[in-house]
Amino acid sequence: MEEHYELRYKIRNQNWENPYRDVTVHASREEIAHFGAQGYLVRERLFSPEQTQRLKAALDEVAEREVGAVGISTGRSFGGLFLRHLMDKHPAFLELFDFPPLLSIARAMLGPQVQVLPMTGRIAFPDQPNQETHWHIHQRVIPDPMPAFFSQPHVIDALIYLDELNDANGPVCIVPGTHLRKQEDLPPNLHEELPGQVTLRLPAGSCVLIHGNLWHRAMPTRPDGQVRRLLILPYANSWLKLPSYGARPEDGLLKALEKDADQVTREMLGVAEGLY
């Protein structure tokens, strides 16, 4: 049974009447400490078969609409079909906007003021070449030397696997603790095994939460495998600038949430005022 604990934040700002934010964290304190030290947390079968199928069908629907315009990458660096801004494109993905088992962990790791960044889908195909990724990180902004007041953007990526991760479909590989190796270079176009590498094979509906700077890669989807669908749901502090991957639809579904939204929802949308 999933462990929970209660966390109360006090935000030192100008809201003197109610500076507190309460979070029910869907994890144990030990799991949160592990996430901080190792840079990842596994949630096996986080989604029910019904939820998984609903998200899978929604991703396939968006893919059918956009594959002609976007195209399937067959380069070894980032193979597959990448689909951006999914919450703006299908109502099924809005279920994840305030999904407590993930959002509460993000708030335990990042603080109470969390933004839900644009969600991406990646689909790898068994009948296409090079359906893999090289070793990479997501927040490539760390300077060397490190300035005294440099503010590192900590981003949490929830990797939601809608299909089974096995050797044929392409498991995900990580190197625990590498999110803390801030001044160590990750060589480009690297596909070889690394010391300390952990290979994760998981059932459909599982989720791996990672720090955005954890070294990770997707193994290739082989011809004897099946389609491998992934949702990448990122969380960051509400004051972080939005990434620029793809054009956000002007009439997207998230726009409707801004109307009459409370302060917390506006923070999650990245449009809150007076955060500092």
N, C-alpha and C positions, 0 to 999 in steps of 0.2 A: 504494500500500500504506500502511495506517495506521501512523503513527509512534508509538513508545512511548519512555518514559524512566522510570528508577527514582528514587523519591523516598523518603527516610528522614526520618521525624519523630522527635523526642525530646520526650516529654510530661513536663513538669516537675511531677510530682505525687508521691504517696507510694509509687508502685510502683517502688521503687529497683531491684528485680531485673531488670525488663524494661520500661524506659520507652519502648522504640522501637516504631514502627509503620512498616512498609514498604508502599509503594504503587507498583504498576506503572501509570503514568498512560497511558491510551489516547489520547494526543495528543502533539504536539511542544511544546517549551518556548515556541516562538513562538506557537503557537495559544493556550496558556494566557495568555501576555502579552496577546494580542489580546482574549481574553475579559475580562480585567481592565480593559483600557482602553476597549473598545467596548461591553461589556455583553452580548455575544452570541457564539455559536459555532454554525456550521451543520454538521450531519452528514448529508450526502445519502445516501439509501438505506442507512441504518444497519441497518435490519431487512430480512431476506430476504423474498421474496414469501410464503414459507410462514409465517414468523413474523407478518408483517403480516396475513395472512388469518386466522390463529388469533386474534390480538388483536381483529380486526374482528368476527369471529363472536361472541367473548365479550362485546364491548361491545353488540352487537345483542341478545344474549340478556338482558343486564341491562336494556337499554332496553325490551324487550318486557314484562318483568315490572313495570317501574316507571313507564312513561310515563303511565299512567292516574292515578297518585297524584301524580307530580311535575309533569306538564304541560310543554308546549313554550312557552317565552317568545317573544313576538312584539314585545317592546319593543326599540327601537333600541340601548339601552344594552348589554344582554347578551341577544341573541336566541339561541334554540336550546334544546335539552334538556340539562340539567346533571345528571349522575349522580355521586354522591359515594361515597367509601370503597370503591373498586373492588377493591382487593386483598383485602378482607374478603368479597367477594361472588362471586368466580369464580376458580378455581385458575389459569387461564391468565395472570392478571395477576401472580401470584406469581413468574413468570419474571423480572419486572423488579425484584424486591426487592433482589437483589444482582447486578445486571447490570453487569459491569465496564466496558464502554465509556462508561457514564454515571456510575456510582458513583465510579470512579477520578477522573474530572474534577471531580466535586463535592468529593472529598477534596483534590485539588490546589488548589482555589479556597477551600475553607472550613476546611481542616485535617483531621486524621485522624478526629476524633470526629463522625461525621455521622449524622443521623437521616433516615429516609425518611418524609416526611410523607404524609398520606392522599392517594391519587390520585383525580383527578376526570376524568370523561369529558364532552365537549361534542359534541353532534351538531347540525349545521345542515341544514335541509331545503329543497330547491328549491321545494316547493309551499307554503311558509309565508312570510309577510311578515317583513321586518326581521330576517333571519338574519345578524346582524353584531354587532360590539361597538364601543363608542366607544373613543377613546384612554384608556388607564388604566394604573395600576400595581398591584402586588399587596401591597406593604408600606407602608401609609399611616400611618406612625407617627412621622415625622420632625418634631421640634418646631423652632420658630423663636422666639427664638434657640437655638442649639445649646449645651446644657450641656457643661461641660468633660468630664464623665465619662459622657456619654450613650453607650450601647452600641447601635449600629444593628444590627437583625436582618438579616443578609445571607441571602437565600434564593435558591436556584437552581431555576428551573422548566425541566424538560425537556418541551418541547412536541413530542409524538410524533404525526405526521400519518399516519393510516391510509389516507387517500385523497389523490389528487393535488391539489396546490394550484395552481390556475390561475385565470384571470380569471372564469370562470363559477362555479367552486366557491367562490371567495373566498380570495385570497392573504392572507398575514399581513404587516403593515407594522410596522416598527420605526424608531426614531430612535436611531442609535448614539451612545453616550456619555451619554445622558440619565440613566443610573443614578447618575452623579456630580453631577448638577445638583440637589443635595439641598434647596436653599432656593428653588427655582423652582417656581411653581405650575403645575400642569397644569389648564387650564380644563375645567370639567365639560361633559359631553354634546357633546364635540368630535368631529366626523367628517371635517373638512376635511384636505387634505394639509398637511404641516408641512415647514418647511425642513430639509433633510438626510434626509428620509424615505427608507427603503429598503424596497422591496416584494419579498418573497420568494415565488417560484413554484418549487415543488419536487415531485419524484415521490413517490408513495406509499411509506411506510416510512422517510421522512426525519424528522430531529429537529432542532429549533432549541433550544439551551440559552440561556436568558436570565437575567440578574439580575432579581429580582422587582420592582425599581424602574425597569426599562427601560420607556420609553414604548412602548406597542404597541397594536395593534388588529387585529381580524379584519374583512376586507372582506365585504360581503354575498354569500351564496350566491344566485345568480340563478336565475330559472325555467328557463333553459337549462342549468343546471349539474346536478350529482349530489349525493347525500348526502355531507357532509363530516364525517368523524369525527376527533376529536382526543382524545388522552390528555394530561393535565397531571400530570407526576410531579415533585413538589417535594422538594428536599433542604435541610436546615438543620443547624445545630449541634445536638448531642444534647441540650443543656440548654434549647433554645428551647421555649416552651410551644406545644402543639398548637393549630392553628386550630380554629374551632368550626363549620365549614361542614357542615351535615347531622349526623344522629345516627349514630354508629358502631354497627354491629350488635353486640349483646352476645355472640353466638356466632360472630363473624367468623373468617375463616380465619387471620388474623394471630395471633389469641390462641394458637393451637396452637404457634406458633414460640417463644413465651416459655418453654415447658416445656423444661428442660435446656439453655437457650440460653447460649452463652458471652458474655463481656463485650462483644465487638464487636457481636454480634447484638442484645444488649439495648440497646446504644447506638443501633443502627439502628432499633429498635422504639420508642425514646424512653422506655424504662423502666429504664435503667441507674442504679445507685446509685453514690455516691462520685465523681461527675464533677468536683467542685471542693471 
